[in-house]
Protein backbone atom coordinates (compact mmCIF):
# COMPACT_ATOMS: atom_id res chain seq x y z
CA UNK A 1 0.00 0.00 0.00
CA UNK A 2 1.25 3.51 -0.81
CA UNK A 3 2.06 5.94 1.97
CA UNK A 4 -0.35 8.61 3.17
CA UNK A 5 0.61 12.27 3.14
CA UNK A 6 -0.61 14.92 5.55
CA UNK A 7 -1.20 18.61 4.89
CA UNK A 8 -2.73 21.47 6.84
CA UNK A 9 -5.46 23.45 5.11
CA UNK A 10 -7.75 26.34 5.93
CA UNK A 11 -11.22 27.16 4.62
CA UNK A 12 -11.56 29.82 1.91
CA UNK A 13 -14.62 32.00 2.22
CA UNK A 14 -14.86 33.06 -1.42
CA UNK A 15 -14.43 31.35 -4.80
CA UNK A 16 -13.70 32.61 -8.28
CA UNK A 17 -10.58 33.69 -10.13
CA UNK A 18 -10.18 36.92 -8.18
CA UNK A 19 -10.30 35.12 -4.83
CA UNK A 20 -7.87 32.48 -6.12
CA UNK A 21 -5.37 35.16 -7.17
CA UNK A 22 -5.70 36.81 -3.76
CA UNK A 23 -4.99 33.45 -2.10
CA UNK A 24 -1.82 33.02 -4.18
CA UNK A 25 -0.65 36.51 -3.24
CA UNK A 26 -0.78 35.32 0.37
CA UNK A 27 1.70 32.56 -0.59
CA UNK A 28 -1.01 29.90 -0.45
CA UNK A 29 -2.47 27.54 -3.05
CA UNK A 30 -6.24 27.38 -3.61
CA UNK A 31 -7.87 23.96 -3.67
CA UNK A 32 -11.31 22.36 -3.58
CA UNK A 33 -12.61 19.18 -1.91
CA UNK A 34 -15.55 17.50 -3.64
CA UNK A 35 -17.46 14.20 -3.66
CA UNK A 36 -18.74 12.02 -0.86
CA UNK A 37 -22.33 13.33 -1.26
CA UNK A 38 -21.26 16.59 0.39
CA UNK A 39 -21.01 20.15 -0.85
CA UNK A 40 -17.67 21.20 -2.34
CA UNK A 41 -15.36 22.79 0.20
CA UNK A 42 -12.91 25.51 -0.87
CA UNK A 43 -9.62 25.44 1.02
CA UNK A 44 -6.12 26.91 0.85
CA UNK A 45 -2.80 25.14 1.50
CA UNK A 46 0.67 26.40 2.35
CA UNK A 47 2.61 26.86 -0.90
CA UNK A 48 5.93 25.43 0.32
CA UNK A 49 4.41 22.38 2.03
CA UNK A 50 2.29 21.51 -1.01
CA UNK A 51 5.17 22.02 -3.47
CA UNK A 52 7.46 19.73 -1.49
CA UNK A 53 4.75 17.04 -1.37
CA UNK A 54 4.02 17.29 -5.11
CA UNK A 55 7.72 17.15 -6.00
CA UNK A 56 8.14 13.83 -4.17
CA UNK A 57 6.23 12.20 -7.05
CA UNK A 58 3.08 10.08 -7.39
CA UNK A 59 1.06 12.79 -5.67
CA UNK A 60 -2.22 11.78 -7.34
CA UNK A 61 -1.70 8.11 -6.37
CA UNK A 62 -1.42 8.66 -2.62
CA UNK A 63 -4.09 9.19 -0.01
CA UNK A 64 -3.85 12.53 1.71
CA UNK A 65 -5.08 13.66 5.09
CA UNK A 66 -6.09 17.31 5.23
CA UNK A 67 -6.16 18.86 8.70
CA UNK A 68 -8.82 21.58 8.66
CA UNK A 69 -9.30 23.23 12.06
CA UNK A 70 -8.38 19.98 13.78
CA UNK A 71 -10.73 17.81 11.72
CA UNK A 72 -9.13 15.12 9.54
CA UNK A 73 -10.39 14.78 5.96
CA UNK A 74 -9.36 11.71 3.94
CA UNK A 75 -8.93 12.77 0.32
CA UNK A 76 -7.21 11.71 -2.88
CA UNK A 77 -5.60 14.33 -5.14
CA UNK A 78 -7.32 14.06 -8.53
CA UNK A 79 -5.91 17.00 -10.47
CA UNK A 80 -3.00 19.39 -9.98
CA UNK A 81 -2.75 22.48 -12.15
CA UNK A 82 0.88 23.46 -12.80
CA UNK A 83 2.18 26.90 -13.77
CA UNK A 84 3.49 26.71 -17.38
CA UNK A 85 6.68 28.66 -16.57
CA UNK A 86 7.61 27.91 -12.95
CA UNK A 87 6.21 24.32 -12.83
CA UNK A 88 4.80 25.17 -9.40
CA UNK A 89 1.30 23.96 -8.38
CA UNK A 90 -1.38 26.66 -8.67
CA UNK A 91 -4.56 24.68 -7.87
CA UNK A 92 -5.53 21.23 -6.59
CA UNK A 93 -8.72 19.18 -6.77
CA UNK A 94 -9.25 16.66 -3.94
CA UNK A 95 -11.78 13.81 -3.88
CA UNK A 96 -13.32 12.76 -0.58
CA UNK A 97 -12.84 9.05 0.04
CA UNK A 98 -13.61 6.38 2.60
CA UNK A 99 -11.86 3.07 3.16
CA UNK A 100 -14.24 1.28 0.79
CA UNK A 101 -14.27 3.87 -1.99
CA UNK A 102 -13.32 2.35 -5.37
CA UNK A 103 -10.90 4.59 -7.26
CA UNK A 104 -8.68 4.48 -10.34
CA UNK A 105 -4.98 5.25 -9.87
CA UNK A 106 -1.82 5.14 -11.97
CA UNK A 107 0.77 2.81 -10.42
CA UNK A 108 4.46 2.82 -11.50
CA UNK A 109 6.02 -0.33 -12.95
CA UNK A 110 9.56 -1.15 -11.76
CA UNK A 111 11.87 -3.71 -13.40
CA UNK A 112 14.69 -5.50 -11.55
CA UNK A 113 17.40 -8.14 -12.15
CA UNK A 114 18.66 -6.63 -15.40
CA UNK A 115 21.94 -8.52 -15.01
CA UNK A 116 20.05 -11.84 -14.86
CA UNK A 117 18.44 -11.41 -18.30
CA UNK A 118 20.24 -13.42 -21.04
CA UNK A 119 18.63 -11.19 -23.66
CA UNK A 120 20.08 -8.01 -22.14
CA UNK A 121 23.50 -9.67 -21.83
CA UNK A 122 23.43 -10.36 -25.57
CA UNK A 123 22.88 -6.68 -26.31
CA UNK A 124 19.10 -6.59 -26.16
CA UNK A 125 17.29 -3.47 -24.98
CA UNK A 126 14.52 -3.19 -22.38
CA UNK A 127 11.64 -1.46 -24.17
CA UNK A 128 9.16 -0.22 -21.55
CA UNK A 129 5.75 0.17 -23.19
CA UNK A 130 3.94 1.33 -20.03
CA UNK A 131 5.89 3.05 -17.25
CA UNK A 132 2.62 3.34 -15.34
CA UNK A 133 -0.55 1.25 -15.45
CA UNK A 134 -4.03 2.32 -14.42
CA UNK A 135 -5.60 0.13 -11.74
CA UNK A 136 -8.96 0.01 -9.93
CA UNK A 137 -8.75 -0.59 -6.18
CA UNK A 138 -10.04 0.48 -2.80
CA UNK A 139 -8.86 3.81 -1.45
CA UNK A 140 -7.18 2.11 1.51
CA UNK A 141 -5.35 -0.43 -0.71
CA UNK A 142 -3.52 1.72 -3.27
CA UNK A 143 -0.33 -0.09 -4.37
CA UNK A 144 2.81 2.04 -4.21
CA UNK A 145 4.38 0.23 -7.20
CA UNK A 146 4.58 -3.14 -8.95
CA UNK A 147 7.94 -4.84 -9.43
CA UNK A 148 8.78 -7.37 -12.13
CA UNK A 149 12.03 -9.36 -12.42
CA UNK A 150 13.75 -9.61 -15.81
CA UNK A 151 15.60 -12.79 -14.83
CA UNK A 152 15.64 -15.41 -17.60
CA UNK A 153 14.12 -13.20 -20.28
CA UNK A 154 15.54 -13.58 -23.80
CA UNK A 155 15.45 -11.26 -26.81
CA UNK A 156 11.89 -11.20 -28.13
CA UNK A 157 10.27 -12.02 -24.77
CA UNK A 158 7.43 -9.81 -23.54
CA UNK A 159 6.00 -8.95 -20.13
CA UNK A 160 2.20 -8.77 -20.07
CA UNK A 161 -0.15 -7.61 -17.35
CA UNK A 162 -0.94 -11.26 -16.60
CA UNK A 163 2.69 -11.69 -15.49
CA UNK A 164 2.22 -9.20 -12.64
CA UNK A 165 1.16 -10.58 -9.26
CA UNK A 166 -1.77 -8.42 -8.17
CA UNK A 167 -3.17 -8.39 -4.62
CA UNK A 168 -6.82 -9.14 -3.98
CA UNK A 169 -9.11 -6.27 -4.83
CA UNK A 170 -6.71 -4.70 -7.33
CA UNK A 171 -7.26 -5.14 -11.05
CA UNK A 172 -6.22 -3.23 -14.19
CA UNK A 173 -8.62 -0.71 -15.66
CA UNK A 174 -8.22 -2.50 -19.01
CA UNK A 175 -9.70 -5.93 -18.36
CA UNK A 176 -10.55 -7.25 -21.82
CA UNK A 177 -7.01 -7.96 -23.06
CA UNK A 178 -3.60 -9.07 -21.82
CA UNK A 179 -1.74 -5.90 -22.79
CA UNK A 180 2.04 -5.58 -23.02
CA UNK A 181 4.03 -3.72 -20.37
CA UNK A 182 7.60 -4.24 -21.64
CA UNK A 183 9.65 -6.25 -24.14
CA UNK A 184 13.27 -7.28 -24.63
CA UNK A 185 13.99 -5.78 -28.05
CA UNK A 186 16.82 -6.99 -30.33
CA UNK A 187 19.96 -4.85 -30.53
CA UNK A 188 20.70 -2.49 -33.40
CA UNK A 189 23.46 -4.22 -35.41
CA UNK A 190 26.50 -2.44 -36.79
CA UNK A 191 25.52 -3.55 -40.30
CA UNK A 192 22.21 -1.65 -40.07
CA UNK A 193 23.97 1.47 -38.83
CA UNK A 194 26.71 1.27 -41.49
CA UNK A 195 24.34 0.69 -44.43
CA UNK A 196 23.18 4.33 -44.91
CA UNK A 197 26.74 5.56 -44.37
CA UNK A 198 28.09 3.20 -47.05
CA UNK A 199 25.38 4.34 -49.47
CA UNK A 200 26.30 7.98 -48.90
CA UNK A 201 30.00 7.27 -49.49
CA UNK A 202 29.23 5.34 -52.70
CA UNK A 203 27.35 8.26 -54.30
CA UNK A 204 30.45 10.37 -55.18
CA UNK A 205 32.22 7.28 -56.52
CA UNK A 206 29.42 6.69 -59.04
CA UNK A 207 29.77 10.24 -60.33
CA UNK A 208 33.51 9.85 -60.74
CA UNK A 209 32.98 7.64 -63.80
CA UNK A 210 31.58 10.58 -65.76
CA UNK A 211 34.70 12.72 -65.57
CA UNK A 212 38.27 11.71 -64.81
CA UNK A 213 39.76 12.98 -61.53
CA UNK A 214 41.20 16.44 -61.97
CA UNK A 215 39.40 17.10 -65.26
CA UNK A 216 37.67 20.42 -65.72
CA UNK A 217 33.87 20.48 -65.45
CA UNK A 218 32.27 19.49 -68.76
CA UNK A 219 35.42 17.79 -70.04
CA UNK A 220 33.63 14.46 -70.37
CA UNK A 221 30.92 16.01 -72.57
CA UNK A 222 33.44 17.80 -74.77
CA UNK A 223 35.41 14.65 -75.57
CA UNK A 224 33.06 13.27 -78.27
CA UNK A 225 33.07 16.55 -80.14
CA UNK A 226 36.82 16.73 -80.04
CA UNK A 227 37.03 13.33 -81.67
CA UNK A 228 34.98 14.54 -84.66
CA UNK A 229 37.28 17.48 -85.24
CA UNK A 230 40.24 15.13 -85.27
CA UNK A 231 38.87 13.14 -88.27
CA UNK A 232 40.70 13.87 -91.58
CA UNK A 233 38.72 15.86 -94.13
CA UNK A 234 37.24 13.80 -97.01
CA UNK A 235 38.44 14.60 -100.54
Secondary structure, DSSP 8 states (H G I E B T S, - for coil): ----EEEEEEE-S--SHHHHHHHHHTTEEEEEEE-TTS--EEEEEEHHHHHHHHHTS-GGGSEEEEEETTEEEEEEEEEEEE-TTT--EEEEEEEE--TT-EEEEEEEEEEE-GGG-HHHHTT-EEEES-SEEEEEEEGGG--SEEEEE-TT--TT-EEEGGGS---TT-EES--SS--EEEEEE----HHHHHHHHHHHHHHHHHHTTTS-TT--TTHHHHHHHHHHHTS----
